[in-house]
Amino acid sequence: MPLVPDHIRLLESYKAGKSIEELRRELGLKKIVKLASNENPLGVSPKALTALKQSLKNVNRYPSPDYYDLRKTLAGLFDVKTDNVFAGHGSEGIISVIMRTFLLDDEEGLTSEGSFITFPIQAQSRGIKLNLAPLKDYRYDLEAIAGRITPKTKVIYLSNPNNPTGNIFTVTEFQKFIKQVPEEVLVILDEAYFEYAKDDPKYPDSMQYRLDNVITLRTFSKCYGLAGVRIGYGFAHETLISNLMKVKLSFEPSGPAQAAGVAALRDTEFLEKTIQLNRQGRMFFYDVFDRMGLQYIKSHANFVMLIFESEQRVNTLYDRLLRKGVIVRPLRAFGLPHCMRVSTGLQEDNEYFATTLEQVL
Ligand SMILES: Cc1ncc(COP(=O)(O)O)c(C=O)c1O
């Protein structure tokens, strides 16, 4: 078809973790535990849910295009000006606006292998050349990334904690790295799992730095349980934000998403419960994996990555787990075909997964 450019024809679309409904349709199972998409097993923040319901009364009206309440709430919480705040259709949506706003066709993107796949997909959908540094011992190698900066590099994408490895780069590593990044190169610091990592003093919370060429991205999809509503936010220099505001879709994010976001930020109780449950879940997984002699990476997020000897082993285990109603995430699409990612769930789900894993191993 001559209408489709090569870079789109060759693009592989993002494949989400299998859904509960899909597995139920395929296998007709009653009990299904989904630990595949790093969602919040506690559900939605109750305050956000109430706000969402109330907001539905107004869906005949267009939402506020500059989402004033949400920006003001975020600015207050993170001690910045409203002009430093952006929000969008998930952090994924914000990455898309960033790519449309700042990248020219002959400029390049730079990131790591074994990282979140939205950035490479969006770069390719723009026909942008992408430079990928390898992981080192399953960690971001910031030195290798810095070494790959060329005069054409325009955007660097870093996920910290990284999905799917779950680990972080440290304050010291980041400080050394950022000194090597020219000021005309934009760094996207995707902190989708920030809340799970923030208490570790080695974790570089990018809001402590406020560098003019860094955009911090956060999301309501994980610890606030709003993945289905699609709302994420970000912080950056006001010049970057004012230009993003020009390029975003006029009424993004939606009214219900704005309302849910504002209310979720006030629900510190739900946030704390979520962080606590996740901490327990990670510890439980470590114990189980140690007992089974499995290789895994210690995580700062709400999932743990397991390393196996081959892709075939991962696929066999994945299929056997599916047949017993457990959905996890094989990582071929992330460039780690011999690895598998498991999100933390409710304790009973974690236990069901552990028992089932033991059986299928
Ligand atoms: C590192 C990272 N960034 C962004 C996202 C997507 O977040 P959102 O739902 O806000 O688009 C994810 C989701 O898995 C993620 O792992």
The ligand as an SDF file (V2000), in Angstrom:
LIG
                    3D

 16 16  0  0  0  0  0  0  0  0999 V2000
    8.3580    3.3620   32.9030 C   0  0  0  0  0  0  0  0  0  0  0  0
    6.9450    3.5690   32.5180 C   0  0  0  0  0  0  0  0  0  0  0  0
    6.5480    4.7530   32.0510 N   0  0  0  0  0  0  0  0  0  0  0  0
    5.2820    4.9970   31.7040 C   0  0  0  0  0  0  0  0  0  0  0  0
    4.3330    3.9950   31.7990 C   0  0  0  0  0  0  0  0  0  0  0  0
    2.9480    4.2870   31.3350 C   0  0  0  0  0  0  0  0  0  0  0  0
    2.3140    5.0740   32.2130 O   0  0  0  0  0  0  0  0  0  0  0  0
    0.9330    5.7540   31.8360 P   0  0  0  0  0  0  0  0  0  0  0  0
   -0.1180    4.7690   32.1670 O   0  0  0  0  0  0  0  0  0  0  0  0
    0.9110    6.9710   32.6750 O   0  0  0  0  0  0  0  0  0  0  0  0
    0.9610    6.0740   30.3770 O   0  0  0  0  0  0  0  0  0  0  0  0
    4.6720    2.7560   32.2820 C   0  0  0  0  0  0  0  0  0  0  0  0
    3.6530    1.7030   32.3640 C   0  0  0  0  0  0  0  0  0  0  0  0
    3.8680    0.5510   32.4560 O   0  0  0  0  0  0  0  0  0  0  0  0
    6.0130    2.5310   32.6420 C   0  0  0  0  0  0  0  0  0  0  0  0
    6.4070    1.3460   33.0720 O   0  0  0  0  0  0  0  0  0  0  0  0
  1  2  1  0
  2  3  1  0
  2 15  2  0
  3  4  2  0
  4  5  1  0
  5  6  1  0
  5 12  2  0
  6  7  1  0
  7  8  1  0
  8  9  2  0
  8 10  1  0
  8 11  1  0
 12 13  1  0
 12 15  1  0
 13 14  2  0
 15 16  1  0
M  END
$$$$
